[in-house]
Amino acid sequence: MKKSVYWLIGIIVVIVLAGFGIHSVSSSQAAKTSKSSTITIGSQGSDIDIWQHIAKSNDAKKLGLKIKVRNIADGVQLNKATADGDVDVNAFQSWSYYLTYNNQNKSNKLAALGTTYMEPMGLYSKKYKSVKAIPAGATIAIANNPSQAARGLILLQKAGLIKLDKNFGYVGTIKDIKSNPKHFKFKQIDDTTGPRVINDVDAVLISNTVALEGHLHVLTDSIYHEKVDQSTKDNINILATAAKNKNNANYKKLVKLYHKKDIQKYIKDKYYGTKIEVNKPLSYLK
């Protein structure tokens, strides 16, 4: 009789312990599932505000996406954190920035998920109301940042003011100017100071983010600005992830989410239409 009781007690103890074990494993798995279902988006500048808004939106809920936004101000560090898996997806860089990073980090590459927008760079002047009015010998301020400088030079070529070498790339410099018929002088400046030097030069090239901070609207205040076409495809912003995650279904949903009508209305209203939506296949950029 006593043996039977002991056996019964032993069986009960085993069942209880097994139950705790199953509960513990289930809890652990639930925690992992919960953690993995949250997408961490790394961003910076105005994109932080946009993605924080998107994270709280009904559109995100309808797609079943739980989003956490993380601010990493340095672009190289943000790309590295993404490639290493500390950040799932990043939203801050242009196609050319992405290509440069991958070219310099061939063993730890990123993959593009889709396009988001383009912020036009503009040519501004307080002295002249058109590109044609800029006189010979005029001084044009241009960023000393290589990628921004190259972008500005391409814009000047598009405006018909200069001609660049046929092999000009997205990190080209003023040394690559092939023809400068009006003998323009170029003053290299910190690209964040454009609005402050606008009165000191004949014209200045300013990126849209900097222009907005200086209370300038690229679509109405510039005398010439970029358009979305094949000549500016390198300046289109993208969402990027680690190369191994390029087929992640939830990450791909973020591209669809960004282009939702309600989200686009918010972005247009907040940034005065200067973040121009670009909803193109990745093949458009290649």
The 8 nearest C-alpha neighbors of each residue, nearest first, counted from 0:
[[1, 3, 2, 4, 5, 6, 7, 8],
 [2, 0, 4, 3, 5, 6, 7, 8],
 [3, 1, 5, 4, 0, 6, 7, 8],
 [2, 4, 6, 0, 1, 5, 7, 8],
 [5, 3, 7, 1, 6, 2, 8, 0],
 [6, 4, 2, 8, 7, 3, 9, 1],
 [5, 7, 3, 9, 4, 8, 2, 10],
 [6, 8, 4, 10, 5, 9, 3, 11],
 [9, 7, 5, 11, 10, 6, 4, 12],
 [8, 10, 6, 12, 7, 11, 5, 13],
 [9, 11, 7, 13, 8, 12, 6, 14],
 [10, 12, 8, 14, 9, 13, 15, 7],
 [13, 11, 15, 9, 14, 10, 16, 8],
 [12, 14, 10, 16, 11, 15, 17, 9],
 [15, 13, 17, 11, 12, 16, 18, 10],
 [16, 14, 18, 12, 17, 13, 11, 19],
 [17, 15, 19, 13, 18, 14, 12, 20],
 [18, 16, 20, 14, 15, 19, 13, 21],
 [17, 19, 15, 21, 16, 20, 14, 22],
 [20, 18, 22, 16, 17, 21, 23, 15],
 [19, 21, 17, 23, 18, 22, 24, 16],
 [20, 22, 24, 18, 23, 19, 25, 17],
 [23, 21, 19, 25, 20, 24, 26, 18],
 [22, 24, 20, 26, 21, 25, 19, 27],
 [23, 25, 27, 21, 26, 22, 28, 20],
 [26, 24, 22, 28, 27, 23, 21, 29],
 [27, 25, 29, 23, 24, 28, 22, 30],
 [26, 28, 24, 30, 25, 29, 23, 31],
 [27, 29, 31, 25, 30, 26, 32, 24],
 [30, 28, 32, 26, 27, 31, 25, 33],
 [29, 31, 33, 27, 28, 32, 34, 26],
 [30, 32, 28, 34, 29, 33, 35, 27],
 [33, 31, 29, 35, 34, 30, 36, 28],
 [34, 32, 30, 36, 31, 35, 29, 37],
 [33, 35, 31, 32, 36, 37, 30, 29],
 [34, 36, 32, 37, 33, 31, 38, 30],
 [35, 37, 33, 34, 32, 38, 65, 64],
 [38, 36, 65, 35, 66, 34, 39, 67],
 [39, 37, 66, 67, 87, 65, 40, 36],
 [40, 38, 67, 87, 86, 68, 66, 37],
 [41, 39, 68, 88, 89, 69, 87, 67],
 [42, 40, 89, 69, 70, 68, 86, 88],
 [41, 43, 90, 70, 47, 91, 89, 71],
 [42, 44, 47, 72, 70, 46, 71, 91],
 [45, 43, 46, 47, 42, 72, 48, 91],
 [44, 46, 47, 48, 43, 49, 208, 42],
 [45, 47, 49, 48, 44, 43, 42, 50],
 [48, 46, 43, 45, 50, 49, 42, 44],
 [49, 47, 51, 46, 45, 50, 52, 44],
 [48, 50, 46, 52, 47, 51, 53, 45],
 [51, 49, 53, 52, 47, 48, 54, 46],
 [50, 52, 54, 48, 53, 49, 47, 68],
 [51, 53, 49, 50, 55, 54, 48, 56],
 [52, 54, 50, 56, 51, 55, 49, 59],
 [53, 55, 51, 66, 52, 56, 50, 59],
 [56, 54, 52, 53, 51, 57, 59, 60],
 [57, 55, 53, 58, 59, 54, 52, 60],
 [56, 58, 60, 59, 61, 55, 53, 54],
 [57, 59, 61, 56, 60, 62, 256, 259],
 [60, 58, 64, 62, 57, 56, 61, 54],
 [61, 59, 63, 57, 62, 58, 64, 56],
 [60, 62, 58, 63, 59, 57, 64, 56],
 [63, 61, 59, 60, 64, 58, 252, 256],
 [64, 62, 60, 61, 59, 65, 58, 249],
 [65, 63, 59, 62, 60, 66, 37, 249],
 [64, 66, 37, 38, 63, 36, 54, 67],
 [67, 65, 38, 54, 37, 39, 64, 68],
 [66, 68, 39, 38, 40, 69, 37, 65],
 [69, 67, 40, 39, 41, 51, 66, 70],
 [70, 68, 41, 40, 42, 71, 67, 39],
 [69, 71, 42, 43, 41, 72, 68, 47],
 [72, 70, 77, 73, 43, 42, 41, 69],
 [71, 73, 43, 70, 74, 77, 42, 44],
 [74, 72, 76, 75, 71, 77, 43, 78],
 [73, 75, 77, 76, 78, 72, 71, 92],
 [76, 74, 78, 77, 73, 79, 100, 80],
 [77, 75, 79, 73, 78, 74, 80, 71],
 [78, 76, 74, 80, 75, 79, 71, 73],
 [77, 79, 81, 75, 76, 80, 82, 74],
 [78, 80, 76, 82, 81, 77, 83, 75],
 [81, 79, 85, 77, 83, 78, 86, 82],
 [82, 80, 86, 78, 84, 79, 83, 87],
 [81, 83, 241, 79, 84, 80, 109, 107],
 [84, 82, 80, 81, 85, 79, 241, 86],
 [83, 85, 81, 86, 82, 87, 80, 241],
 [86, 84, 80, 83, 81, 87, 82, 39],
 [85, 87, 81, 84, 80, 39, 88, 41],
 [88, 86, 39, 81, 84, 40, 240, 38],
 [89, 87, 240, 40, 239, 86, 41, 81],
 [88, 90, 41, 40, 239, 238, 42, 91],
 [91, 89, 238, 42, 92, 41, 237, 239],
 [90, 92, 42, 43, 89, 46, 236, 93],
 [93, 91, 236, 96, 237, 90, 97, 94],
 [92, 94, 236, 234, 96, 235, 95, 237],
 [93, 95, 233, 97, 96, 235, 236, 234],
 [94, 96, 233, 98, 97, 93, 99, 234],
 [97, 95, 99, 93, 94, 98, 92, 100],
 [96, 98, 94, 100, 95, 99, 101, 93],
 [99, 97, 95, 101, 100, 96, 102, 94],
 [100, 98, 102, 96, 97, 101, 95, 103],
 [99, 101, 97, 103, 102, 98, 104, 96],
 [102, 100, 104, 98, 108, 103, 99, 105],
 [101, 103, 99, 100, 104, 105, 98, 108],
 [102, 104, 100, 101, 105, 99, 98, 106],
 [105, 103, 101, 107, 106, 102, 108, 100],
 [104, 106, 107, 108, 101, 102, 103, 100],
 [105, 107, 104, 108, 101, 103, 102, 109],
 [108, 106, 104, 105, 82, 109, 101, 83],
 [109, 107, 101, 105, 242, 104, 106, 82],
 [108, 110, 241, 242, 240, 82, 239, 101],
 [109, 111, 242, 240, 239, 245, 241, 112],
 [110, 112, 239, 113, 238, 240, 237, 109],
 [113, 111, 238, 239, 251, 110, 245, 240],
 [112, 114, 237, 238, 254, 111, 281, 115],
 [113, 115, 237, 278, 236, 279, 277, 238],
 [114, 116, 237, 277, 236, 276, 278, 113],
 [117, 115, 276, 277, 275, 236, 235, 274],
 [116, 118, 235, 275, 274, 236, 119, 234],
 [117, 119, 274, 207, 273, 275, 120, 116],
 [120, 118, 225, 207, 224, 117, 121, 226],
 [119, 121, 206, 207, 224, 225, 205, 118],
 [122, 120, 224, 221, 205, 223, 204, 217],
 [121, 123, 204, 223, 221, 203, 222, 224],
 [124, 122, 221, 203, 202, 222, 121, 204],
 [123, 125, 202, 126, 127, 201, 203, 197],
 [124, 126, 127, 198, 197, 123, 201, 202],
 [127, 125, 124, 201, 128, 202, 198, 133],
 [128, 126, 124, 129, 132, 125, 133, 130],
 [129, 127, 222, 132, 126, 124, 130, 125],
 [128, 130, 132, 222, 131, 127, 133, 223],
 [129, 131, 132, 133, 222, 223, 128, 158],
 [132, 130, 129, 133, 134, 160, 128, 127],
 [131, 133, 129, 130, 127, 134, 128, 126],
 [132, 134, 131, 130, 127, 137, 135, 129],
 [135, 133, 137, 132, 136, 181, 131, 183],
 [134, 136, 181, 137, 182, 183, 133, 180],
 [135, 137, 183, 182, 181, 184, 134, 138],
 [136, 138, 183, 135, 134, 201, 184, 139],
 [139, 137, 184, 201, 185, 200, 183, 140],
 [138, 140, 202, 185, 203, 201, 186, 184],
 [139, 141, 203, 186, 185, 187, 204, 202],
 [140, 142, 187, 204, 188, 148, 186, 203],
 [143, 141, 190, 148, 188, 144, 187, 189],
 [142, 144, 187, 188, 189, 145, 148, 141],
 [143, 145, 142, 147, 148, 146, 190, 189],
 [146, 144, 148, 170, 147, 143, 149, 172],
 [147, 145, 170, 149, 148, 144, 169, 150],
 [146, 148, 150, 144, 149, 145, 142, 151],
 [149, 147, 142, 151, 145, 150, 146, 144],
 [150, 148, 171, 152, 146, 151, 170, 147],
 [149, 151, 147, 153, 148, 152, 146, 154],
 [152, 150, 154, 148, 149, 153, 147, 204],
 [151, 153, 155, 149, 154, 150, 148, 156],
 [152, 154, 156, 150, 151, 155, 157, 149],
 [153, 155, 157, 151, 152, 156, 158, 150],
 [156, 154, 158, 152, 157, 153, 160, 161],
 [155, 157, 161, 153, 159, 158, 154, 162],
 [156, 158, 154, 159, 155, 153, 160, 161],
 [157, 159, 155, 156, 160, 154, 130, 223],
 [160, 158, 156, 157, 161, 155, 162, 130],
 [159, 161, 155, 156, 158, 162, 179, 181],
 [162, 160, 156, 179, 178, 159, 155, 163],
 [163, 161, 178, 156, 177, 176, 179, 164],
 [164, 162, 176, 177, 175, 165, 167, 161],
 [163, 165, 177, 167, 166, 175, 176, 162],
 [164, 166, 167, 163, 177, 168, 162, 175],
 [167, 165, 164, 168, 163, 175, 171, 169],
 [168, 166, 164, 165, 171, 163, 175, 169],
 [167, 169, 171, 170, 166, 149, 165, 172],
 [168, 170, 149, 171, 146, 95, 150, 167],
 [171, 169, 146, 145, 168, 149, 172, 148],
 [170, 172, 149, 168, 167, 169, 175, 145],
 [173, 171, 174, 175, 149, 148, 170, 145],
 [172, 174, 175, 176, 171, 152, 148, 149],
 [175, 173, 172, 176, 171, 177, 163, 164],
 [174, 176, 173, 172, 164, 163, 177, 171],
 [177, 175, 163, 173, 174, 178, 162, 164],
 [176, 178, 163, 164, 162, 175, 179, 161],
 [177, 179, 162, 161, 176, 180, 163, 164],
 [178, 180, 161, 182, 181, 183, 162, 177],
 [181, 179, 182, 178, 161, 160, 183, 135],
 [182, 180, 135, 183, 179, 136, 134, 160],
 [183, 181, 136, 179, 180, 135, 184, 137],
 [182, 184, 136, 137, 181, 138, 135, 185],
 [183, 185, 138, 137, 139, 136, 182, 186],
 [186, 184, 139, 138, 140, 187, 183, 141],
 [185, 187, 140, 141, 139, 188, 184, 138],
 [186, 188, 141, 143, 142, 140, 185, 189],
 [189, 187, 142, 143, 190, 141, 186, 140],
 [188, 190, 191, 192, 142, 143, 187, 144],
 [189, 191, 142, 192, 188, 193, 143, 144],
 [192, 190, 189, 193, 209, 194, 205, 188],
 [193, 191, 195, 190, 189, 194, 196, 188],
 [192, 194, 195, 196, 205, 191, 190, 197],
 [195, 193, 197, 213, 196, 192, 210, 205],
 [194, 196, 192, 193, 197, 198, 213, 199],
 [197, 195, 199, 193, 198, 194, 192, 200],
 [196, 198, 194, 199, 195, 200, 203, 193],
 [199, 197, 196, 200, 125, 195, 201, 124],
 [198, 200, 196, 197, 201, 195, 202, 138],
 [201, 199, 202, 138, 198, 197, 139, 196],
 [200, 202, 138, 137, 139, 124, 126, 199],
 [203, 201, 124, 139, 123, 200, 140, 122],
 [202, 204, 140, 123, 139, 122, 197, 141],
 [203, 205, 122, 141, 121, 151, 140, 123],
 [206, 204, 121, 193, 120, 210, 203, 207],
 [207, 205, 120, 209, 208, 210, 121, 204],
 [206, 208, 210, 209, 120, 118, 119, 211],
 [207, 209, 211, 210, 206, 212, 118, 45],
 [208, 210, 212, 207, 211, 206, 191, 213],
 [209, 211, 207, 215, 213, 212, 208, 205],
 [212, 210, 214, 215, 213, 208, 209, 207],
 [211, 213, 209, 210, 214, 208, 215, 194],
 [212, 214, 210, 211, 194, 215, 209, 195],
 [215, 213, 211, 212, 210, 216, 194, 209],
 [214, 216, 210, 211, 213, 220, 217, 212],
 [217, 215, 220, 219, 218, 211, 210, 214],
 [216, 218, 221, 220, 219, 121, 215, 207],
 [217, 219, 216, 220, 221, 273, 224, 121],
 [218, 220, 216, 217, 221, 222, 215, 223],
 [221, 219, 216, 217, 215, 218, 222, 123],
 [220, 222, 123, 217, 223, 122, 121, 219],
 [223, 221, 129, 123, 122, 128, 130, 220],
 [224, 222, 122, 221, 121, 130, 225, 158],
 [225, 223, 121, 120, 119, 122, 221, 226],
 [224, 226, 119, 120, 121, 154, 227, 231],
 [225, 227, 228, 224, 119, 231, 230, 117],
 [226, 228, 231, 225, 232, 229, 117, 230],
 [229, 227, 230, 231, 226, 232, 225, 235],
 [228, 230, 232, 231, 227, 284, 283, 233],
 [229, 231, 228, 232, 233, 227, 153, 226],
 [232, 230, 229, 233, 234, 228, 227, 226],
 [231, 233, 229, 234, 235, 230, 284, 228],
 [232, 234, 95, 94, 231, 235, 93, 284],
 [235, 233, 93, 232, 231, 94, 236, 117],
 [236, 234, 117, 93, 232, 233, 94, 116],
 [237, 235, 93, 116, 92, 115, 117, 94],
 [236, 238, 114, 115, 113, 93, 92, 239],
 [237, 239, 90, 112, 113, 89, 111, 114],
 [240, 238, 111, 89, 112, 88, 110, 237],
 [239, 241, 88, 110, 109, 81, 87, 242],
 [242, 240, 82, 109, 244, 243, 110, 81],
 [241, 243, 110, 109, 244, 245, 108, 240],
 [242, 244, 241, 245, 246, 110, 240, 109],
 [245, 243, 247, 242, 241, 246, 240, 110],
 [244, 246, 242, 110, 247, 243, 240, 112],
 [245, 247, 244, 248, 251, 243, 250, 112],
 [248, 246, 244, 250, 249, 245, 251, 243],
 [249, 247, 251, 250, 246, 252, 245, 244],
 [250, 248, 252, 251, 247, 253, 64, 38],
 [251, 249, 252, 247, 253, 248, 88, 112],
 [250, 252, 248, 253, 249, 254, 112, 247],
 [253, 251, 249, 255, 250, 254, 256, 248],
 [254, 252, 256, 251, 255, 250, 257, 249],
 [255, 253, 257, 256, 252, 251, 113, 258],
 [254, 256, 252, 253, 258, 257, 259, 251],
 [255, 257, 253, 254, 259, 258, 252, 59],
 [258, 256, 254, 255, 259, 253, 262, 115],
 [257, 259, 255, 256, 263, 260, 254, 262],
 [258, 260, 262, 256, 261, 257, 263, 255],
 [259, 261, 263, 262, 264, 258, 257, 265],
 [262, 260, 264, 263, 259, 265, 58, 258],
 [261, 263, 265, 259, 264, 260, 266, 257],
 [262, 264, 266, 260, 265, 261, 267, 258],
 [265, 263, 267, 261, 262, 266, 268, 260],
 [264, 266, 262, 268, 263, 267, 269, 261],
 [267, 265, 263, 269, 264, 268, 270, 262],
 [266, 268, 272, 264, 270, 271, 265, 269],
 [267, 269, 265, 271, 266, 270, 264, 272],
 [270, 268, 266, 267, 271, 265, 272, 264],
 [271, 269, 267, 272, 268, 273, 266, 274],
 [272, 270, 268, 267, 273, 269, 274, 266],
 [271, 273, 267, 270, 274, 275, 268, 266],
 [272, 274, 271, 275, 270, 118, 217, 218],
 [275, 273, 118, 272, 117, 116, 276, 270],
 [274, 276, 117, 116, 273, 118, 272, 277],
 [275, 277, 116, 115, 278, 274, 117, 263],
 [278, 276, 116, 115, 279, 114, 275, 117],
 [277, 279, 114, 276, 115, 280, 258, 116],
 [278, 280, 277, 114, 283, 281, 113, 282],
 [281, 279, 282, 283, 113, 278, 114, 284],
 [280, 282, 283, 284, 113, 279, 114, 285],
 [281, 283, 285, 280, 284, 279, 113, 114],
 [284, 282, 281, 280, 285, 279, 232, 229],
 [285, 283, 282, 281, 232, 233, 94, 280],
 [284, 282, 283, 281, 232, 233, 94, 280]]
